[in-house]
Amino acid sequence: MWICVGICHPAVNGIFKSKLARSTLHNICWFNSVCCGILDENDEAKLKEDIYAEDSSVFAMLKNPVMRCRLIVTTFVWFVTSFVYYAITLNTSYLQGDRYINCLLAAILEIPSIGLAYWMLNKVGRVKTSVFFFFASAIPCIAAPLLEQASQTAISVMAIAGKTAISGAFYVIYIHTVEIAPTLHRNLFMNVCSAFSNIGSILSPYAMFIGKTSTSQLVIYLLMGGLSAVAGILIMIFLPETVGSPLPGTIQEAAEQKTLIQMSYCYRKRSERSKTRQR
């Protein structure tokens, strides 16, 4: 539903804008028959005070050990994702078979991968979806050197499968990273991760030359598979599950987000308590 609002009226000042926005949101909620959870002016003022009272510099976030750990993990994950994606992409023309067909297949298969990631994000969760795609990329990359003597076509299939999976991971980490960072540090969080992603893409053209001086030409696939597996494990252990959760406004709220391990531990504790009460 689109609602046109005139913003050029001379009476549109700060107060009028706020009232106009509230009225518009109420109309949208009424039209769609949903509950309108709009804060009143006192709650909104308190929320702004809590959020903007924080220091917005990177040092404020690094002081919190939980957020510091998550920033390190996410930057590593972005580096690995970009490195693996562009390394396989640039190496596609060196695979067995027609280089144009290989590049075309590698590009087309990104579409179903992103579609699957979009479906899994809300059905399975952010963490499980990320872990699935990183391991789905790691397994073909690690299997490729084992098929070196068997078939060059199998290596091409494994490489394209690894690129397809890492494309889905690239889609997921964009959404997951935004939901991890607090409000005032969200842009900073994304910029740091993007910088490490650019480092991975810068190093990826040199990745295909790693195996040139060794006995195997496919050392790079072992490296990419190992990095993808490590990234998946780190996500599973350190990053929180954010599906269905509100975006964190402060560093403390972001640090209180629970990982899958913490959530399973809390669920097990609640189950034990309920069984004890029933007895």
C-alpha positions in Angstrom: 0.0 0.0 0.0 1.3 3.4 -1.0 0.3 6.6 0.9 1.3 9.9 -0.6 2.2 12.5 2.0 2.9 16.1 1.1 6.2 17.2 2.7 6.5 20.6 1.1 3.8 22.3 3.2 5.3 25.3 5.0 3.9 24.1 8.3 5.9 20.9 8.1 8.4 21.3 10.9 9.9 18.7 13.3 6.8 18.3 15.5 4.4 18.1 12.6 6.6 15.6 10.8 6.5 13.3 13.9 2.7 13.5 14.2 2.3 13.0 10.5 4.5 10.0 10.5 2.6 8.4 13.4 -0.7 9.1 11.8 0.5 7.5 8.5 1.8 4.4 10.3 -1.5 4.1 12.1 -3.4 4.3 8.8 -1.2 1.6 7.3 -1.6 -0.7 10.2 -5.4 -0.2 10.2 -5.6 -0.9 6.5 -3.6 -4.1 6.8 -5.5 -5.2 10.0 -2.3 -5.6 12.1 -1.3 -4.3 15.5 0.5 -1.0 15.4 3.3 -1.2 18.0 4.3 2.5 17.8 6.1 4.0 20.8 4.6 7.0 22.5 6.6 10.2 22.8 8.0 9.3 26.3 9.2 5.8 25.3 10.6 7.2 22.1 12.6 9.9 23.9 13.9 7.3 26.4 14.9 4.9 23.6 16.8 7.7 21.8 18.5 8.7 25.0 19.7 5.1 25.6 20.9 4.7 22.0 22.6 8.0 21.4 24.2 8.1 24.9 26.7 5.5 23.6 30.0 6.2 22.0 29.7 5.4 18.3 33.4 4.8 17.7 34.9 1.4 17.0 36.8 1.5 20.3 33.5 1.5 22.3 32.5 -1.7 20.5 35.9 -3.3 20.9 35.7 -2.8 24.7 33.0 -5.4 24.9 34.6 -8.9 24.7 31.6 -10.5 23.1 31.3 -7.9 20.4 35.0 -7.9 19.8 34.9 -11.7 19.3 32.0 -11.4 16.9 33.6 -8.6 14.9 36.7 -10.8 14.4 34.7 -13.8 13.4 32.5 -11.8 10.9 35.5 -10.1 9.3 37.1 -13.6 8.9 33.9 -14.9 7.4 33.6 -12.1 4.9 37.3 -12.5 4.0 36.8 -16.3 3.4 33.6 -15.8 1.4 35.0 -13.2 -0.9 38.3 -15.1 -1.3 36.6 -18.4 -2.2 34.0 -16.9 -4.4 36.4 -14.9 -6.6 39.1 -17.6 -6.6 36.8 -20.1 -8.0 35.3 -17.6 -10.4 38.7 -16.6 -11.8 39.7 -20.2 -12.0 36.6 -21.4 -13.9 38.2 -20.7 -17.3 41.0 -23.2 -16.4 38.7 -26.1 -15.7 38.2 -29.1 -18.0 35.8 -28.4 -20.9 34.6 -25.3 -22.7 35.5 -22.3 -20.6 32.5 -20.3 -21.8 30.1 -23.1 -20.8 31.8 -23.4 -17.5 31.4 -19.7 -16.8 27.8 -19.7 -17.9 26.9 -22.7 -15.7 28.7 -21.2 -12.7 26.7 -17.9 -13.2 23.3 -19.5 -13.8 23.6 -21.8 -10.8 23.9 -18.8 -8.5 20.2 -18.1 -9.0 18.8 -21.3 -7.4 21.5 -21.0 -4.6 20.3 -17.5 -3.6 16.7 -18.7 -3.9 17.4 -21.6 -1.5 19.2 -19.2 0.9 16.2 -16.8 0.8 13.9 -19.7 1.7 16.1 -21.1 4.4 16.8 -17.8 6.2 13.4 -17.7 7.9 12.6 -21.4 7.9 15.9 -22.7 9.3 17.6 -19.6 10.8 20.6 -17.4 10.0 23.3 -19.5 11.6 22.1 -22.9 10.3 21.7 -21.5 6.8 25.2 -20.0 6.9 26.8 -23.2 8.2 24.9 -25.3 5.6 26.3 -23.2 2.7 29.8 -23.0 4.0 30.0 -26.7 4.5 28.3 -27.2 1.1 31.1 -25.2 -0.4 33.9 -26.9 1.7 33.0 -30.5 0.8 33.3 -30.1 -3.0 36.5 -28.1 -2.7 38.1 -30.7 -0.5 36.8 -33.5 -2.7 38.3 -32.0 -5.8 41.9 -33.0 -5.2 40.8 -36.5 -4.4 39.4 -36.7 -8.0 42.5 -35.3 -9.7 43.6 -38.7 -11.0 40.1 -40.0 -11.7 38.5 -37.4 -13.9 39.1 -33.8 -14.8 35.4 -33.4 -15.5 34.6 -34.3 -11.9 36.9 -31.6 -10.7 35.0 -29.1 -12.8 31.7 -30.3 -11.3 33.1 -29.9 -7.8 34.5 -26.4 -8.5 31.2 -25.2 -9.9 29.3 -26.8 -7.0 31.6 -25.0 -4.5 31.0 -21.7 -6.2 27.3 -22.3 -6.2 27.3 -22.9 -2.4 29.5 -19.9 -1.6 27.2 -17.7 -3.6 24.4 -18.6 -1.1 26.7 -17.9 1.8 27.5 -14.5 0.3 23.8 -13.7 0.3 23.3 -14.8 3.9 26.2 -13.0 5.6 25.0 -9.6 4.3 21.7 -10.1 6.2 23.2 -11.8 9.3 25.9 -9.2 9.8 23.4 -6.3 9.8 21.3 -8.1 12.5 24.3 -8.7 14.8 25.5 -5.1 15.0 24.0 -2.4 17.3 22.3 0.7 15.7 25.1 3.3 16.1 27.8 0.8 15.0 26.0 -1.0 12.2 27.5 1.1 9.4 30.9 0.8 11.0 30.5 -3.0 11.4 29.5 -3.4 7.8 32.4 -1.2 6.5 35.0 -3.2 8.5 33.6 -6.5 7.1 33.5 -5.1 3.6 37.1 -4.0 3.9 38.2 -7.5 4.8 36.0 -8.8 2.0 37.9 -6.6 -0.4 41.2 -7.9 0.9 40.0 -11.5 0.1 39.0 -10.4 -3.4 42.4 -8.8 -3.9 44.2 -11.9 -2.9 42.0 -14.3 -4.9 43.7 -13.7 -8.3 47.0 -15.0 -6.8 45.3 -18.1 -5.3 45.5 -20.1 -8.6 49.3 -19.8 -8.5 49.6 -21.5 -5.1 49.8 -25.0 -6.5 52.1 -24.1 -9.4 55.3 -24.8 -7.3 53.9 -28.0 -5.5 53.3 -31.5 -6.6 49.6 -30.9 -7.0 47.9 -28.2 -9.0 44.9 -28.4 -6.8 46.3 -27.2 -3.5 44.2 -24.1 -3.8 41.0 -26.2 -3.5 42.2 -27.7 -0.3 42.9 -24.2 1.0 39.5 -22.9 0.0 37.7 -26.0 1.4 39.6 -25.7 4.7 38.8 -22.0 5.1 35.1 -22.5 4.3 34.9 -25.3 6.9 36.6 -23.2 9.5 34.3 -20.3 8.7 31.2 -22.5 9.2 32.5 -23.8 12.5 33.2 -20.3 13.8 29.7 -19.1 12.8 28.1 -22.1 14.6 30.1 -21.4 17.8 30.3 -17.6 18.1 27.6 -15.8 16.1 24.1 -15.4 17.5 20.8 -16.6 15.9 18.9 -13.5 15.0 15.8 -14.8 13.2 12.7 -13.3 14.6 14.6 -11.0 17.0 14.5 -7.2 16.9 17.5 -5.3 15.8 19.8 -4.5 18.7 19.8 -0.8 19.6 22.8 -0.8 22.0 26.1 -2.7 22.4 24.6 -4.4 25.5 21.6 -5.6 23.6 23.8 -6.9 20.8 26.0 -8.7 23.2 23.0 -10.4 24.9 22.0 -12.1 21.7 22.5 -15.9 22.2 24.3 -18.3 20.0 22.8 -21.7 19.0 24.9 -23.4 21.7 23.6 -21.0 24.4 20.1 -21.4 23.2 20.3 -25.2 23.3 21.8 -25.0 26.8 19.0 -22.7 28.0 16.4 -25.0 26.5 18.0 -28.1 28.1 18.0 -26.3 31.5 14.3 -25.3 31.2 13.4 -28.9 30.2 15.2 -30.2 33.3 13.5 -27.7 35.5 10.0 -28.6 34.1 10.7 -32.3 34.6 11.8 -31.7 38.2 8.6 -29.7 38.9 6.4 -32.5 37.4 8.0 -35.0 39.7 
